[in-house]
Amino acid sequence: MKTARTAILVLLCVIALAIRSVCASQDDTVEVSKPAGQHIRVLHSVSGSPFAERGVLNFNPNSKKKSALKYVHADDAEMASVLKPVTSAEDYYTVRFVSSSKPDSHLGEVRVRACQLHAAGLREHFVIHVDQDGEPFRIDYLVPSQDCSLDGVKKAQDFKPTIELAKKLDGPRPHLIKVKEVAMKDGKPVQEEEKSFWQKYWMYIVPIVLLVLLNGGGDSQEGGSGAAAASK
Protein backbone atom coordinates (compact mmCIF):
# COMPACT_ATOMS: atom_id res chain seq x y z
CA MET A 1 0.00 0.00 0.00
CA LYS A 2 2.79 2.40 0.87
CA THR A 3 4.62 1.57 -2.37
CA ALA A 4 1.54 2.30 -4.47
CA ARG A 5 0.89 5.53 -2.57
CA THR A 6 4.48 6.69 -3.16
CA ALA A 7 4.28 5.88 -6.86
CA ILE A 8 1.05 7.85 -7.22
CA LEU A 9 2.57 10.79 -5.35
CA VAL A 10 5.62 10.82 -7.61
CA LEU A 11 3.40 10.62 -10.68
CA LEU A 12 1.32 13.57 -9.51
CA CYS A 13 4.43 15.65 -8.87
CA VAL A 14 5.72 14.89 -12.36
CA ILE A 15 2.39 15.84 -13.91
CA ALA A 16 2.28 19.10 -11.94
CA LEU A 17 5.80 20.04 -13.02
CA ALA A 18 5.02 19.22 -16.64
CA ILE A 19 1.88 21.35 -16.62
CA ARG A 20 3.74 24.22 -15.00
CA SER A 21 6.52 24.10 -17.59
CA VAL A 22 3.98 24.15 -20.41
CA CYS A 23 1.92 26.99 -18.97
CA ALA A 24 4.86 29.19 -17.94
CA SER A 25 6.37 31.29 -20.72
CA GLN A 26 10.13 30.97 -20.86
CA ASP A 27 12.72 32.43 -23.21
CA ASP A 28 14.76 29.80 -24.99
CA THR A 29 18.49 30.51 -24.86
CA VAL A 30 20.48 29.19 -27.81
CA GLU A 31 24.16 28.67 -27.22
CA VAL A 32 26.35 29.57 -30.17
CA SER A 33 29.59 27.70 -30.44
CA LYS A 34 32.46 30.04 -31.07
CA PRO A 35 35.28 29.08 -33.38
CA ALA A 36 38.69 28.23 -31.98
CA GLY A 37 41.90 28.88 -33.89
CA GLN A 38 41.51 30.22 -37.42
CA HIS A 39 43.80 31.31 -40.18
CA ILE A 40 43.70 33.80 -43.03
CA ARG A 41 45.71 33.28 -46.20
CA VAL A 42 47.80 36.23 -47.33
CA LEU A 43 48.50 36.62 -51.04
CA HIS A 44 50.54 39.43 -52.58
CA SER A 45 51.30 41.06 -55.89
CA VAL A 46 53.72 43.71 -57.12
CA SER A 47 52.77 46.16 -59.87
CA GLY A 48 49.94 44.04 -61.25
CA SER A 49 51.76 40.70 -61.27
CA PRO A 50 49.66 37.55 -60.59
CA PHE A 51 48.85 36.98 -56.93
CA ALA A 52 51.09 34.47 -55.16
CA GLU A 53 50.99 32.84 -51.73
CA ARG A 54 52.88 34.81 -49.11
CA GLY A 55 51.89 33.39 -45.71
CA VAL A 56 49.15 32.83 -43.15
CA LEU A 57 47.73 34.93 -40.32
CA ASN A 58 46.86 32.66 -37.40
CA PHE A 59 44.50 33.98 -34.71
CA ASN A 60 42.15 32.79 -31.98
CA PRO A 61 39.19 35.16 -31.33
CA ASN A 62 38.56 33.54 -27.94
CA SER A 63 42.07 34.06 -26.58
CA LYS A 64 43.58 37.25 -25.14
CA LYS A 65 47.14 35.95 -25.35
CA LYS A 66 49.49 37.64 -27.78
CA SER A 67 50.77 34.21 -28.78
CA ALA A 68 47.34 33.54 -30.34
CA LEU A 69 48.21 36.09 -33.06
CA LYS A 70 50.97 34.89 -35.31
CA TYR A 71 52.13 35.30 -38.90
CA VAL A 72 53.64 32.23 -40.58
CA HIS A 73 55.62 32.75 -43.75
CA ALA A 74 54.92 30.35 -46.63
CA ASP A 75 57.84 28.10 -47.53
CA ASP A 76 57.36 28.57 -51.25
CA ALA A 77 56.54 32.30 -51.11
CA GLU A 78 57.74 34.34 -54.07
CA MET A 79 59.75 37.19 -52.55
CA ALA A 80 62.15 38.17 -55.33
CA SER A 81 59.77 40.70 -56.88
CA VAL A 82 59.09 42.29 -53.48
CA LEU A 83 62.68 42.53 -52.25
CA LYS A 84 64.13 43.91 -55.46
CA PRO A 85 65.03 47.63 -55.42
CA VAL A 86 62.19 50.00 -56.14
CA THR A 87 62.85 52.04 -59.27
CA SER A 88 59.59 53.96 -59.58
CA ALA A 89 57.18 55.64 -57.19
CA GLU A 90 54.37 54.18 -59.29
CA ASP A 91 55.16 50.62 -58.24
CA TYR A 92 52.46 49.28 -55.95
CA TYR A 93 52.37 46.40 -53.50
CA THR A 94 48.97 44.69 -53.10
CA VAL A 95 47.90 42.15 -50.48
CA ARG A 96 44.78 40.00 -50.65
CA PHE A 97 43.20 38.15 -47.70
CA VAL A 98 41.23 34.89 -47.88
CA SER A 99 39.42 33.44 -44.84
CA SER A 100 39.76 29.77 -43.95
CA SER A 101 36.00 29.51 -43.32
CA LYS A 102 35.10 31.10 -46.69
CA PRO A 103 37.81 30.10 -49.18
CA ASP A 104 35.69 31.04 -52.22
CA SER A 105 35.52 34.72 -51.29
CA HIS A 106 38.30 37.02 -50.11
CA LEU A 107 38.15 39.56 -47.29
CA GLY A 108 39.43 42.37 -49.44
CA GLU A 109 42.57 43.81 -50.95
CA VAL A 110 44.83 46.65 -49.81
CA ARG A 111 47.31 48.45 -52.04
CA VAL A 112 50.20 50.62 -50.89
CA ARG A 113 53.16 52.14 -52.66
CA ALA A 114 56.11 49.78 -52.78
CA CYS A 115 58.47 52.63 -52.00
CA GLN A 116 56.61 53.32 -48.72
CA LEU A 117 56.92 49.66 -47.75
CA HIS A 118 60.67 49.68 -48.40
CA ALA A 119 61.10 53.03 -46.63
CA ALA A 120 59.48 51.41 -43.57
CA GLY A 121 61.98 48.54 -43.73
CA LEU A 122 59.16 46.10 -44.67
CA ARG A 123 57.50 46.81 -41.32
CA GLU A 124 53.73 46.29 -41.55
CA HIS A 125 50.68 46.04 -39.30
CA PHE A 126 47.63 43.80 -39.75
CA VAL A 127 44.30 44.51 -38.00
CA ILE A 128 41.87 41.56 -38.08
CA HIS A 129 38.29 42.68 -37.50
CA VAL A 130 35.95 39.93 -36.25
CA ASP A 131 32.24 39.92 -35.43
CA GLN A 132 30.50 38.69 -32.27
CA ASP A 133 30.88 35.07 -33.42
CA GLY A 134 34.62 35.42 -34.02
CA GLU A 135 34.34 35.40 -37.81
CA PRO A 136 36.64 37.84 -39.67
CA PHE A 137 34.92 40.36 -41.93
CA ARG A 138 37.67 42.90 -42.69
CA ILE A 139 41.46 43.15 -42.62
CA ASP A 140 43.34 46.44 -42.37
CA TYR A 141 46.89 46.61 -43.73
CA LEU A 142 49.02 49.53 -42.55
CA VAL A 143 52.56 50.62 -43.38
CA PRO A 144 54.21 52.99 -40.85
CA SER A 145 55.68 55.28 -43.48
CA GLN A 146 54.31 57.93 -45.81
CA ASP A 147 57.68 58.76 -47.31
CA CYS A 148 58.86 57.34 -50.61
CA SER A 149 62.41 58.60 -50.22
CA LEU A 150 64.79 55.62 -50.08
CA ASP A 151 67.94 57.62 -49.33
CA GLY A 152 69.88 55.94 -46.52
CA VAL A 153 67.37 53.07 -46.24
CA LYS A 154 69.00 49.68 -45.87
CA LYS A 155 67.63 46.86 -47.95
CA ALA A 156 65.29 44.71 -45.83
CA GLN A 157 65.58 40.95 -46.03
CA ASP A 158 62.15 39.95 -44.74
CA PHE A 159 58.82 41.33 -43.56
CA LYS A 160 58.39 42.50 -39.98
CA PRO A 161 54.65 42.08 -39.34
CA THR A 162 52.63 42.89 -36.23
CA ILE A 163 49.04 41.71 -35.74
CA GLU A 164 46.09 43.18 -33.85
CA LEU A 165 42.65 41.68 -33.24
CA ALA A 166 39.65 44.03 -33.14
CA LYS A 167 36.31 42.64 -31.96
CA LYS A 168 33.01 44.10 -32.98
CA LEU A 169 31.03 45.08 -29.88
CA ASP A 170 27.27 45.11 -29.42
CA GLY A 171 25.70 48.52 -29.04
CA PRO A 172 23.10 49.33 -26.39
CA ARG A 173 20.01 47.22 -26.90
CA PRO A 174 16.59 48.91 -26.84
CA HIS A 175 14.09 48.00 -24.15
CA LEU A 176 11.30 46.21 -25.97
CA ILE A 177 7.80 46.17 -24.54
CA LYS A 178 5.71 43.14 -25.41
CA VAL A 179 2.50 44.21 -27.07
CA LYS A 180 -0.55 42.32 -25.90
CA GLU A 181 -2.74 41.04 -28.70
CA VAL A 182 -6.29 42.39 -28.50
CA ALA A 183 -9.20 40.40 -29.92
CA MET A 184 -11.47 42.36 -32.27
CA LYS A 185 -15.15 41.90 -33.01
CA ASP A 186 -17.04 44.06 -35.49
CA GLY A 187 -14.12 46.46 -35.56
CA LYS A 188 -14.16 46.97 -31.80
CA PRO A 189 -11.78 45.53 -29.21
CA VAL A 190 -13.20 42.75 -27.07
CA GLN A 191 -12.33 43.05 -23.42
CA GLU A 192 -10.72 39.89 -22.15
CA GLU A 193 -12.27 38.41 -19.04
CA GLU A 194 -9.99 38.10 -16.06
CA LYS A 195 -9.14 34.52 -15.11
CA SER A 196 -10.67 33.14 -11.94
CA PHE A 197 -8.71 31.83 -9.00
CA TRP A 198 -9.37 28.24 -10.10
CA GLN A 199 -8.20 28.92 -13.68
CA LYS A 200 -4.94 30.38 -12.41
CA TYR A 201 -3.97 27.84 -9.75
CA TRP A 202 -5.77 24.59 -10.60
CA MET A 203 -2.50 22.82 -11.49
CA TYR A 204 -1.33 23.36 -7.90
CA ILE A 205 -4.64 22.56 -6.17
CA VAL A 206 -5.42 19.26 -7.92
CA PRO A 207 -2.26 17.40 -6.79
CA ILE A 208 -2.75 18.60 -3.19
CA VAL A 209 -6.41 17.46 -3.14
CA LEU A 210 -5.53 14.06 -4.58
CA LEU A 211 -2.72 13.67 -2.06
CA VAL A 212 -5.08 14.45 0.82
CA LEU A 213 -7.68 12.01 -0.49
CA LEU A 214 -5.14 9.22 -0.87
CA ASN A 215 -3.74 9.75 2.61
CA GLY A 216 -7.21 9.92 4.16
CA GLY A 217 -8.39 6.78 2.38
CA GLY A 218 -5.35 4.80 3.48
CA ASP A 219 -5.76 5.84 7.13
CA SER A 220 -9.44 4.87 7.19
CA GLN A 221 -8.72 1.45 5.75
CA GLU A 222 -5.94 0.83 8.25
CA GLY A 223 -8.20 2.00 11.11
CA GLY A 224 -11.02 -0.26 9.97
CA SER A 225 -8.79 -3.31 9.77
CA GLY A 226 -7.43 -2.56 13.27
CA ALA A 227 -10.94 -2.30 14.72
CA ALA A 228 -11.95 -5.57 13.13
CA ALA A 229 -8.93 -7.28 14.60
CA ALA A 230 -9.71 -5.90 18.06
CA SER A 231 -13.31 -7.13 17.93
CA LYS A 232 -12.12 -10.61 17.16
N, C-alpha and C positions, 0 to 999 in steps of 0.2 A: 504493500500500500504506500509506504513511504517512497519507494523507488518510482512508482507511477506518478505520485504527487510532485516529486522533484522534476521529473521529465516534463510534466505539463507546465510547471512553473518556468522552466528554461525555455520551453517553446513559446510561452506567452511573452517572455522578455524579448526573445528574438523577433517576434511579430511586431511588438511595440517599437523596437528600434528600427525595424525596416520601414514601418509606416512613418515614423518621425523623419527618417532620412529622405523619404519620397516627398513628404509634405514641405519640409524645410527647403528654402531656396539657398543654394550654395554656389559660389563662383568656382568654376573649375580652373585649376592652375596647371598650365602645360609647361613642363620643363624642357628647355631647349638645350641640346647638347652643344657645347662650344668646341670648336676645333682645337687640336693641340698644335704641334709644330707644323708650320707651312713653309713653302718656299716660292720665290718669284724668280723666274728666268730673266736674265738681263742680256739683251742683244745690243750690238752697237754697229754703227756705220760711220764712215768718214767721207764727207763730200759726195754723198749720193751713191756710195758703193753698196753692194748687197749686204743685208744684215747678216751678222755672224754671231755665234754664241760667244759670250764674254764671261759669264759666271752666274752665280745664284745668290739671292738674298734669302737667308734663313731667318725666320722669326717665329715667336710663340706669343700670340695675343693674350694668353692667360698668365704669362710670367712677367715679373717686374725686374728680373735679373738682366744685367747688361749682356751676359753671356748668351742670352736667348736671341740676340741680334748679331748676326754674323754674315759676312760676305765671303763666299768661297769662289776662288778663281777657277775657271774651266781649264782643264789640262790642255785641250786642243784649241784654246782661244787664239784668234788671229790678232796679234798685237803690232805687227810690223808697220801697218798703215797708220796706227795711232801714235807710235813712238817716233816716227820719222820727223825730221825738222819741219816746222810750219813755214811755208814760203809765202803764203797769202793770207790776208785778214778775212778773205771770203771763204776760207775753208771752215766747214762746220762739222761738229761732232754730234751725232744723234744716238740716243739710247732709247730702246723699246723695252717695255716690261710686260711679261706674260705670267698670269697667275696659275698656280698648280691646280686649283679647283676648276678653272675655266680656261683650258689650254687653247680652245678655238677662238678666243677673243683676247686682245691685249688690253692692258690697263692704261695705255697711252704712250706717247712719245714726247721726248724733250730734246730740244736742239740748242746747243751753245756753240759759241765760236771756239774753234780748236786752239787759237792763240791764247784765249783766256784760260783754257784748261792747262796749257803748257806753262803759262805765266804763274798759275797757282801750284805748279809742281805736281800736277795730276792729283791734287787734293780735291775731294768731292764729298758731297753730303746727300744721303738719301733720306727722305721722309715717307714712311709707309702709313697711309691713312686707312684705318679699318673701321667698320661699322660696329653696332652693338653685338653682333654675332661673331666678331673677329674676322670677318671677310674683308680683304683689301678692295678698295674701290678707286684709289688714286695714289700715284707715286710722284713725289716732288724730287727733282734733281737739281742741286745747287752747286755752283762753283764759286769759291771764295775769292774771286778776282774779276774786276771789270776792266782790267788793263790788258791791252794786246801787245804791249812792248815787251820784247823778249831779251832786251839788253841785260846782260849779267845773270840771266836765268840758266841754271844748270839743267842739263838734260835729265829728266826723270826716267827711272827704269821700270817703275810699276805704279799702279794706282794706289792711292791712300784714302780709302773710303771710310766714312763714318755713317752710322745708321741711327735713325730715330723713329720711334713708333708713336703715332698720334691716334688716339681713340675718339670716335665720335660719341659725344655725350647727349643724353636725352634732355630736352628742354623741360620747363615746368609744364606739368600736365593739367589741363582744365578740370575743374570740379563738375562732373556731370550729374545732373538730377534726373532720376528715372521718372519718366512721364507715365502716369497711370492711364490705362486705356479706358475710355468711357463708352459704354453701350449707348447706341442711338436708336430711337424709334420715332418714325414720322418726322425726322429732322430735328428732334429734341433729345437732349441727353436724359437717359434713364437713371434715376438715382438708385445706386446699389444698396440693397438692404444689409444692415450690419449683422454679422454672424452672431448666433446665440452662444451662450456659454457651452452648451453641449456640442455644438458644431466646432468650437475651437479646441476643446480639451477632451473629446471622446476617446482619443487614442491613449490617453493616460488613465481615464476612469475605468474603461472596460477591463484591462488587466487586473486592476486592484479589486474590482467587484468579483471577478472570477476567482481570484486568489482567496478572497474572504469566503466565498461560497464553498470552495474546495476544502479549506481548513475547517469550516463549520460542519460540513458533511462528514468529514473524517472523524471529528471529535464526537459527534452524535452516535456514529456507528460503534466507535470504541466504547462509549459509555453504555450503549444498549447491550453490547456483548458482555460487559462487566456486570451489569445488573442481572442478566440472565444467569450468569455463572454463580452469583451470590444467592439467587433464589434456589438454585439446585442444592 
